[in-house]
Amino acid sequence: MKDTVKTSLTLSKAEVESLQEMATEYGVTVAEILRTAISEEAFLVDAVDEGGRVLLEDKDKSLQELVKR
């Protein structure tokens, strides 16, 4: 990784547990889960800012729009 910065943040116990569960499920570190989440959020924000829409397809094939703040 290029130009990294060590940081700290305060999370609830439930948030930490959720991160740990995801990391275990995907076989990666909690830091990798956070890096991926940041990248995905940036992608979604950019897409919406450029006039795009983010749609989620349910298992019944219906679509819902993900509305970004």
C-alpha positions as CSV (number, residue, x, y, z in Angstrom):
1,M,0.0,0.0,0.0
2,K,1.3,3.4,-0.9
3,D,1.1,6.4,1.4
4,T,-0.7,5.0,4.3
5,V,-1.9,6.8,7.5
6,K,-2.6,5.1,10.7
7,T,-5.8,6.3,12.3
8,S,-8.3,5.4,15.0
9,L,-12.0,5.7,15.4
10,T,-14.7,5.0,17.9
11,L,-17.3,2.4,17.0
12,S,-20.0,0.8,19.0
13,K,-19.6,-2.8,20.2
14,A,-22.2,-3.9,17.6
15,E,-20.4,-2.2,14.8
16,V,-17.1,-3.8,15.7
17,E,-18.8,-7.2,16.0
18,S,-20.3,-6.7,12.6
19,L,-16.9,-5.8,11.1
20,Q,-15.3,-8.8,12.7
21,E,-18.1,-11.1,11.4
22,M,-17.6,-9.8,7.8
23,A,-13.8,-10.1,8.1
24,T,-14.2,-13.7,9.2
25,E,-16.7,-14.5,6.5
26,Y,-14.6,-13.1,3.7
27,G,-11.2,-14.2,5.1
28,V,-9.8,-10.8,5.3
29,T,-8.8,-8.3,8.0
30,V,-11.2,-5.7,9.5
31,A,-9.0,-3.0,8.0
32,E,-9.6,-4.5,4.5
33,I,-13.4,-4.6,5.2
34,L,-13.2,-0.8,6.1
35,R,-11.0,0.0,3.0
36,T,-13.5,-1.8,0.7
37,A,-16.5,-0.1,2.3
38,I,-14.8,3.3,1.8
39,S,-14.0,2.5,-1.8
40,E,-17.6,1.3,-2.5
41,E,-19.1,4.3,-0.8
42,A,-16.9,6.7,-2.9
43,F,-18.0,4.8,-6.1
44,L,-21.7,5.1,-5.2
45,V,-21.4,8.8,-4.3
46,D,-19.6,9.5,-7.5
47,A,-22.2,7.6,-9.6
48,V,-25.1,9.5,-8.0
49,D,-23.3,12.9,-8.2
50,E,-22.8,12.3,-12.0
51,G,-26.6,11.8,-12.4
52,G,-26.6,8.0,-12.1
53,R,-29.0,5.8,-10.1
54,V,-28.1,2.9,-7.9
55,L,-30.6,0.1,-8.2
56,L,-30.9,-3.1,-6.1
57,E,-32.6,-6.1,-7.5
58,D,-34.5,-8.2,-4.9
59,K,-34.6,-12.0,-5.3
60,D,-38.1,-11.6,-6.7
61,K,-36.6,-9.4,-9.5
62,S,-38.2,-6.2,-8.3
63,L,-35.9,-3.1,-8.2
64,Q,-35.4,-0.7,-5.4
65,E,-33.4,2.5,-5.8
66,L,-30.6,3.1,-3.2
67,V,-31.0,6.8,-2.3
68,K,-27.7,8.4,-1.2
69,R,-27.7,11.3,1.1
